[in-house]
Amino acid sequence: MINNNSPLETLAAFAIVFVAGVVSTAGLGAYISGLRRKATAQGGTSGDPVSGR
């Protein structure tokens, strides 16, 4: 089957996926930052889990 998408539709699809990636990366970063703060507040170590630095 021949696919006749316009260039604007293709650009819009890439833009949507790019924005979704940015939002998910920012959300994951905020989640990890919150976990680190919570672990530090409970007496855990932040940083390298092997050396504890």
Summary of the structure (lengths in Angstrom):
residues: 53
radius of gyration: 20.2
end to end distance: 57.9
largest distance: 60.6
contacts: 87
relative contact order: 0.07
helix: 66%
strand: 0%
